[in-house]
Structure formats: C-alpha cells, structure tokens
Amino acid sequence: MTTTTADRAEPVAASRAPRQRAPEGRGVATTAHLALILWSLLVILPLVWTLLSSFKSTQEVLGNPLSLPGKLRFENYANAWTTAGIGRYFANTVIVVGVALVLVMILGAMCAYVLARFTFPGNRLIYYSMLAGLTFPVFLAIVPLFFVLKNLSLLNTLPGLIVTYVAFALPFTVFFLHSFFKALPGEIYEAAQIDGAGEWRTFFSVMLPMARPGMASVAIFNFLGLWNQFLLPVALNTDSKNYVLSQGMASFASQAGYAVDFGALFAAVVITVAPVLVVYIIFQRQLQVSVTAGGVK
C-alpha cells in the first residue's frame, strides 16, 4: 500500500490543530481576566478622577466631585507650583532623590560585586548584616538617626537627608545586585585580567555593563521608594525651606483646613505622581528584561 502526500499531511495538520481548552481552564482564565479588569479599574479610576479634579474649582470639587470640569483651569497648576510652594519642594526632592540614587547605585553595585565575586574573611558576615538591614523596621532607627545627624550638624539639611536615603536603600540594592554579579561568567573576568585590566577597570568597563538589566531594575525600585518616602523626612527634616514633596503635600493639605484650594491641591498631587509614572513608562521594558533574565538564570 502506498502512502500519498495528502495522507501524510493529515496527521501533521491534526497535530497542528488548536487544542480545545478544558471548561475548567476557561473558567479560571475568565475569573483571572475579570479580577485583572477590576484591579485595573481600582487603580486607573482614582488617577483619572484626580486628574479631572485638578482642573476644577473648589466649588466644583465640593459640589459635585464626580462631574467633569466646567472648564480647564490651568491656573490651579500655577497656584500649586508658586503659591503653595510645590515648585520649591519639587526641586528639593529632585536634588535629594537624584544625588541619593546615584550614590546608592554606585556604592551598592561595588559592594554587591565584591561580596559576590571575592572570597575573604567576613564575606558572609557582611552580606548577612546587609540582609539584616532589610528586616529592621525604619521607625526604630529614627531616634538613633536623629542624634547621629545632630552630632554631625546634618539635621534638617538636604545633605543629611541624602545620607539617610543612601543608608536606607543600600541593603536592598546590595541584596538585589548580588545575584546578578554572582551569575556573571568568570571567564570574562579572567579574560579582562589577562588583557591587563585592573580591578577598577574590570568592574566599570566589563562587569558593570553586563549587570545593566539588574541595575536598571533596582534603580527603578529605589527611585519609587525614595520619591515617596515620608517617615524619614518628617522626623529628620523639619525645616520648611528644605521640605520634600511628601512633606509639602501634607503641609499644603493641612495648613488651611476646610479653606484649602482643592483644585490646586489636586494639581499638586498630579505634579507629585507624574514623575513616578513617567519613569516607570520609560523604563518598564528594562524591568521586564531584568525579570526575564532572572527567571532564565
């Protein structure tokens, strides 16, 4: 009996036919999609409502909070930026978070690289001490930090807040980057040494670029955590001219009681949230690449 080309193609076509999903599988998928849609609405709707309210007057916000603005009041943003001082708080936050982020990324990467790639007495002790810093509640460190900064004449100053932010974010940075440097192939390090590169050049020119996905991810996490930090500034930075955005928002919301300009207040909220959304939208692909690389490893 001879087998024709059509006969041989039938099993292949049958194997390529889409599998029918089991009823329970469709139920799980439907439930998951509904849950995701509900969660998305819970996140997106308050953001949209805040954005629309930032263009309303106080009377519109209090009279009918769910209505659309009668007209776009861009002066709310001008009032928030100048009258409420959000512009100054925004500049302070950019300085503090920007400098702290650069320092913690450099120091954290160097520390994680040494702990991951070199063996020396006390290596594991230092690493586990870093991990212990992740479990220590921040509010328990407020009093010691207060006196340390006071003795160093850094209390109520932006440099003092920068140093505190670096110390706060360093354990997480070391923990996150340790696995990335640990997984880098040793052959590349040996090749750099054979070519005559010193330890500093090997780190900055060879090993650090290879850990770029991890660096991007931890930078995003640190930026989000430091930008939204509230407890540390409130306890260690009580000078109003050095307020960061979280303090400025709290002060603006409480300074006038019920006479507060709600349009400007919502505009200030949008100004505060916008940089976080922009940073995440720009670097979300880097975050996805890092998660994928971590899963492959």
C-alpha positions in Angstrom: 0.0 0.0 0.0 1.4 3.4 -0.9 1.0 6.5 1.2 0.2 9.7 -0.6 1.4 13.1 0.4 -2.1 14.1 1.4 -2.3 11.0 3.7 1.0 12.1 5.4 -0.2 15.6 5.7 -3.4 14.7 7.6 -1.6 13.7 10.9 0.6 16.8 10.7 -2.5 19.0 10.2 -4.3 17.3 13.0 -1.3 17.8 15.4 -1.2 21.5 14.5 -5.0 22.0 15.2 -5.6 24.2 18.2 -6.3 22.3 21.3 -9.7 22.9 22.9 -9.3 24.4 26.3 -11.0 22.4 29.1 -14.1 24.0 30.6 -12.4 24.5 34.0 -9.4 26.1 32.2 -11.7 28.6 30.6 -13.4 29.3 33.9 -10.0 30.1 35.6 -9.0 32.3 32.7 -12.3 34.2 32.8 -12.0 34.7 36.5 -8.4 35.9 36.2 -9.4 38.4 33.5 -12.3 39.7 35.5 -10.1 40.1 38.5 -7.4 41.9 36.5 -10.1 44.2 35.0 -11.5 45.0 38.4 -8.0 45.7 39.8 -7.2 47.9 36.8 -10.3 49.9 37.4 -9.5 50.3 41.1 -6.1 51.8 40.1 -7.0 53.8 37.0 -10.3 55.4 38.1 -8.8 57.3 41.1 -6.0 58.6 38.9 -8.4 59.8 36.3 -10.6 61.4 38.9 -7.6 63.2 40.5 -6.5 64.4 37.0 -10.0 65.8 36.3 -10.3 67.3 39.7 -7.0 69.2 39.2 -8.8 71.3 36.6 -11.8 72.2 38.8 -12.5 75.0 41.2 -13.0 74.3 44.9 -16.8 74.8 44.5 -17.0 72.2 41.7 -14.9 69.7 43.7 -17.1 70.1 46.8 -20.4 70.5 44.9 -20.2 67.5 42.5 -17.0 65.6 42.8 -17.8 63.1 40.0 -18.7 65.7 37.4 -16.5 66.9 34.6 -14.8 70.3 35.0 -16.7 73.2 33.6 -13.5 74.5 32.0 -9.8 73.6 32.2 -8.4 75.7 35.0 -4.6 75.5 34.3 -4.2 78.2 36.9 -4.6 75.5 39.5 -1.1 74.2 38.5 0.4 77.7 38.6 -1.1 78.2 42.1 0.2 74.9 43.3 3.7 75.5 41.9 4.1 79.0 43.2 1.6 79.9 45.9 1.7 76.5 47.7 5.5 76.2 47.2 5.3 72.9 45.3 8.0 74.1 42.9 10.5 74.5 45.8 9.5 71.1 47.3 9.8 69.5 43.8 13.3 70.9 43.4 14.4 69.7 46.8 13.0 66.3 46.1 14.8 66.1 42.7 18.1 67.1 44.4 17.8 64.7 47.3 16.5 61.7 45.3 18.8 62.3 42.4 22.0 62.5 44.4 21.0 59.7 46.7 20.1 57.4 43.8 23.4 58.0 42.1 25.4 57.3 45.3 23.4 54.2 46.3 23.7 52.7 42.9 27.4 53.2 42.7 28.1 52.1 46.3 25.6 49.3 46.2 27.0 47.9 42.9 30.5 48.0 44.2 29.6 46.3 47.5 27.5 43.6 45.8 30.3 42.9 43.2 32.9 42.4 45.9 30.7 40.3 48.1 29.6 38.1 45.1 33.0 37.7 43.3 35.6 37.7 46.0 36.2 35.4 49.0 37.7 36.9 52.1 37.3 36.6 55.9 34.0 38.1 56.9 32.4 38.0 53.5 29.2 36.2 54.6 29.0 38.2 57.8 28.9 41.4 55.9 26.4 40.0 53.4 24.0 38.8 56.1 24.4 42.0 58.0 23.2 43.8 54.9 20.2 41.4 54.8 19.5 42.1 58.4 19.1 45.8 57.5 16.1 44.8 55.3 14.3 43.3 58.3 15.0 46.2 60.6 11.9 48.5 60.9 12.7 52.0 59.8 10.8 53.7 62.7 13.0 52.0 65.2 16.1 53.8 63.7 14.5 57.2 63.8 15.9 58.2 67.3 19.5 56.9 66.6 19.5 58.6 63.2 18.3 61.9 64.8 21.2 62.1 67.2 23.7 60.9 64.6 22.7 63.6 62.2 22.5 66.2 65.0 26.1 65.4 66.1 27.3 65.7 62.5 25.4 69.0 62.1 23.4 67.4 59.3 20.0 67.5 60.9 17.3 69.5 58.9 19.6 69.7 55.9 19.4 68.2 52.4 22.8 66.5 52.7 21.7 64.8 55.9 18.6 63.6 54.1 20.7 62.3 51.2 23.0 60.4 53.5 19.9 58.9 55.3 18.3 57.9 52.0 21.6 56.2 50.9 21.8 54.2 54.1 18.1 53.3 53.8 18.3 52.0 50.2 21.8 50.3 50.4 20.8 46.9 51.9 18.1 46.3 49.2 20.5 47.4 46.4 23.2 45.0 47.6 20.8 42.1 48.0 19.2 42.7 44.6 22.5 43.0 42.7 24.4 40.3 44.5 22.7 37.5 42.4 23.4 39.3 39.2 27.1 39.7 39.8 27.2 36.1 41.2 25.8 34.7 37.9 28.3 36.5 35.6 30.7 34.1 33.9 34.2 34.0 35.5 35.8 33.5 32.1 35.1 37.1 31.2 36.7 38.4 34.4 39.8 36.2 33.7 40.0 37.5 30.1 40.0 41.1 31.3 42.7 40.3 33.8 44.8 38.6 31.0 44.4 41.7 28.9 45.9 43.8 31.7 42.8 45.4 33.1 43.0 46.3 36.8 40.2 45.6 39.2 38.6 49.1 38.8 38.6 48.9 35.0 37.4 45.4 35.0 34.5 46.4 37.2 33.4 49.6 35.5 34.2 48.6 31.9 33.3 44.9 31.9 31.3 43.6 34.8 29.1 46.6 35.5 27.7 46.9 31.9 26.9 43.1 32.0 24.7 43.7 35.0 22.8 46.6 33.3 19.3 44.9 33.5 19.7 44.4 37.2 21.0 48.0 37.7 18.0 49.4 35.8 15.5 47.4 37.8 16.9 48.3 41.2 17.2 51.9 40.2 13.5 52.0 39.4 12.6 50.4 42.7 14.9 52.7 44.6 13.5 55.8 42.8 10.0 54.8 43.7 10.8 54.2 47.3 12.8 57.3 47.8 10.5 59.6 45.9 7.5 58.5 48.1 9.5 58.5 51.3 7.6 60.2 54.1 8.6 59.0 57.6 12.3 59.8 57.3 11.8 63.4 56.1 9.1 64.2 58.6 11.4 63.1 61.5 14.7 64.3 60.3 13.9 67.4 58.1 11.7 69.8 60.0 13.0 73.0 58.3 10.2 74.1 56.0 12.5 75.5 53.3 14.1 72.0 52.9 10.8 70.2 52.7 10.5 67.4 50.1 7.3 66.8 48.1 5.7 64.4 50.6 6.1 66.9 53.4 5.0 69.8 51.2 1.8 67.9 50.2 1.0 67.2 53.9 1.6 70.8 54.9 -0.4 72.2 52.0 -3.4 69.9 52.7 -3.5 70.8 56.4 -2.5 74.5 56.5 -5.9 76.0 55.7 -8.3 73.3 57.0 -11.6 73.4 55.0 -10.5 76.6 53.2 -7.8 74.8 51.2 -7.8 75.3 47.4 -8.8 71.8 46.3 -8.1 72.5 42.7 -4.5 73.4 43.5 -4.3 70.5 45.9 -5.2 68.0 43.2 -2.9 69.7 40.8 -0.1 69.3 43.4 -1.0 65.6 43.6 -0.7 65.2 39.8 2.7 67.0 39.9 3.9 64.6 42.6 2.7 61.5 40.9 3.6 62.4 37.3 7.4 61.8 37.6 6.8 58.3 39.0 4.5 57.3 36.1 6.9 58.8 33.5 9.9 57.0 34.9 8.1 53.7 35.0 6.7 54.1 31.5 10.2 54.8 30.1 12.0 52.0 31.9 9.3 49.3 32.1 11.0 47.4 29.3 14.2 47.3 31.2 12.3 46.0 34.2 10.7 43.2 32.1 14.1 42.2 30.7 15.5 42.0 34.2 12.7 39.8 35.4 13.1 37.6 32.4 16.8 37.3 32.8 16.4 36.5 36.5 13.9 33.7 35.5 16.3 32.2 32.9 19.1 32.2 35.4 
